[in-house]
Amino acid sequence: MQEYKAIISEGGRISLPASLREKLFLKVGQEVIMQLHGDEIHMFSLAKAVKRAQEMVRKYNPTKKSLTKALFDMRREDNS
């Protein structure tokens, strides 16, 4: 595991080292998600959070049926 050092500046701002931003493919203005796990902060891109959510849903959808289509079909049936 690689470690990076940063300093908390005025207003609680932290500048991420360029090498870390490059490894995480983070760009200026991009949103990140931060989670508190005990006494640690885990940070990842919004794109990574979406990818994780999609992977979790895939576990419960082994047929790979379109969940969007299934929802629309259910709503259509309810409105009939």
C-alpha positions, -999 to +999 in steps of 0.1 A: +000+000+000+013+034-010+010+063+014+006+099+006+010+130+028-011+161+027-016+191+049-050+205+061-051+241+052-074+270+060-111+260+060-103+223+062-090+220+027-067+192+017-048+192-016-043+157-030-008+150-044-008+150-082+005+114-083-025+103-062-050+122-084-035+106-115-038+071-101-074+077-092-081+095-125-094+125-106-099+158-124-104+193-112-140+199-103-149+162-102-170+150-073-157+124-048-174+104-021-159+102+014-170+076+039-160+075+076-150+039+086-142+040+123-113+065+125-104+064+088-117+082+057-122+063+025-125+084-006-134+074-041-148+090-073-185+092-080-179+070-110-164+043-088-194+046-064-218+040-094-197+011-106-198-005-071-236+000-069-240-016-103-219-046-093-240-051-061-272-050-082-258-076-107-254-101-078-291-101-073-300-101-110-284-133-123-307-134-154-293-100-164-328-089-173-332-051-178-344-038-144-355-006-160-377-025-185-391-047-157-400-016-137-418+000-167-436-032-174-447-035-137-460+001-138-478-005-170-495-035-155-505-015-123-520+013-144-541-011-166 
